[in-house]
Amino acid sequence: MTHLKNLILSVSSQNLKTFFIKKIVSNYKYWMGGIITSEIRNNGRREGYEIRTLKGAKSVLASVKIISDISFNKYAVNLDSLEVSSLKAIMTAIEEKKIVLIDEVGSIALLSDEFINQVRGALSSQMPVLLIIRAGAKTFLNTLSSMSETEIYNMEKRNYSEIEKKADAWFEFWINRINRDG
């Protein structure tokens, strides 16, 4: 069975996304490079978001505790986190011939044209890309849906098992192909 190069998952539940990402990274980390976006919490309250590379580097993406000219809702936004840290992680994954994980494209990420260009570049590269999109990022999703070699699924609690199986099959296909083609 052949799988399209780019797999895009639209997810509305933060908990579902986090559970899925942990499983995927646990199972396939050796074969991947890229970025994960996660919440910064303090005493159970969300104070912002951070970007972590799969190699362990961290940077604050948005926070109530930083100062920036750019903001989203109550958060000040650190565009360097998107435009520098993520670019390096994404480019390294492509150079190392790894599956590229980009988690997640949401409202904050859409503030950066540079980041959007990075994502488009990765999707157009030779390497397969797993891209997680926050449900509601419809402008970006509409653009991506017209790309060839791209399959898009909406992940919800009711279809999680089905999407997880499709993602596992996609990973296995691309791991085998990367091993075969070098």
SVG drawing of the C-alpha trace seen along z (x, -y; Angstrom):
<svg xmlns="http://www.w3.org/2000/svg" viewBox="-17 -46 39 48">
<polyline fill="none" stroke="black" stroke-width="0.4" points="0.0,0.0 1.3,-3.5 0.9,-6.5 1.0,-10.1 4.1,-12.0 2.4,-14.5 0.0,-13.5 -1.9,-16.4 -4.1,-15.9 -6.6,-18.5 -7.1,-18.2 -9.5,-20.1 -8.7,-18.5 -5.4,-19.4 -5.5,-16.3 -6.1,-14.1 -3.3,-15.8 -0.9,-15.4 -1.7,-11.7 -1.2,-11.1 2.1,-13.0 3.5,-11.1 2.6,-7.8 4.1,-8.7 7.3,-10.1 7.7,-7.1 7.3,-4.7 9.1,-6.6 11.4,-9.2 14.5,-7.6 13.0,-8.2 11.8,-11.7 13.0,-15.3 11.1,-18.5 9.1,-20.3 6.4,-19.8 4.3,-22.6 3.2,-22.2 1.5,-24.2 3.4,-25.9 1.5,-25.3 2.0,-26.7 -0.3,-25.5 -2.7,-24.0 -3.1,-27.3 -1.9,-27.7 0.7,-30.5 1.8,-30.0 3.3,-27.6 6.7,-26.3 8.4,-24.7 10.6,-21.7 12.7,-20.1 12.9,-16.3 16.5,-16.7 15.5,-18.4 16.0,-22.1 13.2,-24.3 12.1,-27.9 9.1,-29.9 6.6,-30.6 4.1,-32.6 3.7,-33.5 2.1,-35.9 5.5,-36.3 7.4,-37.7 7.3,-41.1 6.8,-41.4 5.4,-43.8 3.4,-40.9 0.5,-39.4 -2.2,-36.8 -5.0,-37.0 -3.3,-37.3 0.1,-36.0 3.1,-37.9 4.5,-36.0 8.2,-35.2 8.4,-34.9 12.1,-33.9 10.9,-30.6 9.0,-29.9 11.3,-31.5 14.7,-30.4 14.4,-27.4 11.8,-25.7 13.6,-26.4 16.7,-24.8 14.9,-21.7 12.9,-21.3 15.9,-21.8 18.0,-19.4 15.3,-16.7 15.2,-17.2 19.0,-17.1 19.2,-14.0 16.5,-12.3 14.0,-11.9 10.3,-12.2 9.5,-15.8 7.1,-16.4 5.6,-19.9 3.3,-20.2 1.3,-22.4 0.0,-25.1 -2.5,-27.2 -3.4,-30.8 -0.1,-31.8 1.9,-30.2 -0.2,-31.9 1.2,-35.2 4.5,-34.4 4.8,-34.4 8.4,-33.0 7.1,-30.0 4.3,-29.4 7.0,-29.5 9.0,-27.0 6.1,-24.7 5.3,-25.0 9.0,-24.3 9.0,-21.1 5.7,-19.9 7.4,-20.5 10.6,-18.8 11.6,-15.2 10.9,-14.0 7.6,-13.0 5.9,-15.4 3.4,-14.8 1.8,-18.2 -0.6,-18.8 -3.0,-21.6 -5.2,-23.1 -8.8,-22.7 -10.0,-26.1 -6.8,-27.1 -9.0,-26.9 -7.1,-29.4 -4.0,-27.3 -5.9,-24.1 -7.7,-25.2 -4.3,-26.1 -2.8,-22.7 -5.8,-20.7 -4.9,-21.7 -1.4,-20.3 -0.7,-17.1 0.8,-14.2 -1.1,-15.4 -3.8,-13.5 -5.8,-15.3 -7.7,-13.8 -9.8,-15.3 -8.9,-13.5 -11.6,-13.4 -12.2,-11.2 -14.7,-9.1 -12.3,-8.2 -9.0,-8.3 -8.3,-4.5 -8.9,-4.6 -6.6,-7.7 -3.9,-6.1 -3.9,-3.0 -3.6,-5.1 -0.8,-7.1 1.1,-3.9 0.7,-2.5 1.9,-5.8 5.0,-5.8 5.8,-2.1 5.5,-2.8 7.8,-5.8 10.4,-4.2 10.6,-1.3 10.9,-3.5 13.6,-5.7 15.6,-2.6 15.3,-1.2 16.1,-4.4 18.7,-5.7"/>
</svg>
